[in-house]
Amino acid sequence: MQKLAQVMLIVVLAMVGVAGSRWYRYVSNTTSPYDEVGITLNTLMPPPLRKWGCDRLHATFGNVLPPHGCAVADGRQWM
């Protein structure tokens, strides 16, 4: 039973690592802020991390409409 718990822990940590690195690549990219997987991961982040990610995207793509999760209520302004 302990071996199963260790394997499950390794699998969970690997999934968190892969998702975290994919999210970081999205917020630090320079090609497009409209990557569907990146937007989904960003909206799932806790508010402080999502705000940081949106700030990074805004610094790079400030002259375009913000992606879902980075916009205020009207959908045209960055958060």
C-alpha positions in Angstrom: 0.0 0.0 0.0 2.9 2.4 0.8 4.4 1.7 -2.7 1.0 2.7 -4.3 1.0 5.9 -2.4 4.5 6.7 -3.5 3.7 6.1 -7.1 0.5 8.2 -6.9 2.5 11.1 -5.3 5.1 10.9 -8.1 2.4 11.0 -10.7 0.6 14.0 -9.1 3.9 15.9 -8.8 4.8 15.2 -12.4 1.4 16.4 -13.5 1.7 19.6 -11.5 5.2 20.1 -12.9 4.1 19.7 -16.5 1.0 21.9 -16.1 3.1 24.6 -14.3 5.8 24.6 -16.9 3.2 24.8 -19.7 1.5 27.7 -17.9 4.8 29.5 -17.5 5.6 29.1 -21.1 2.2 30.6 -22.0 2.6 33.7 -19.8 6.2 34.3 -21.0 5.6 33.7 -24.7 6.0 36.4 -27.4 3.9 34.9 -30.2 0.2 35.1 -29.1 -1.9 35.6 -25.9 -4.7 33.5 -27.4 -3.4 29.9 -26.9 -6.4 27.9 -25.7 -4.4 25.6 -23.4 -2.6 28.5 -21.8 -5.8 30.5 -21.3 -7.4 27.5 -19.6 -4.4 26.9 -17.3 -4.2 30.6 -16.5 -7.9 30.8 -15.5 -7.4 27.8 -13.2 -4.5 29.4 -11.3 -5.1 31.0 -7.9 -5.8 34.8 -8.2 -2.3 36.0 -7.3 -0.6 33.7 -9.9 -3.3 34.6 -12.5 -2.8 38.3 -11.9 1.0 37.9 -12.3 0.5 35.9 -15.5 -1.9 38.5 -16.9 0.6 41.3 -16.0 3.3 39.4 -17.9 1.0 39.0 -20.9 -0.1 42.6 -20.7 3.5 43.8 -20.7 4.1 41.8 -23.9 0.7 42.2 -25.7 -0.6 45.4 -24.2 -2.1 46.7 -27.5 -4.4 43.8 -28.1 -7.7 42.6 -26.4 -6.9 40.6 -23.3 -7.5 36.8 -23.3 -10.3 35.3 -21.2 -9.3 35.4 -17.6 -7.2 38.6 -17.9 -10.1 41.0 -18.8 -12.3 43.0 -16.5 -16.1 42.9 -16.9 -16.3 44.7 -20.2 -13.8 42.3 -21.8 -11.8 45.1 -23.4 -9.6 46.2 -20.5 -6.8 44.3 -18.9 -7.1 43.5 -15.2 
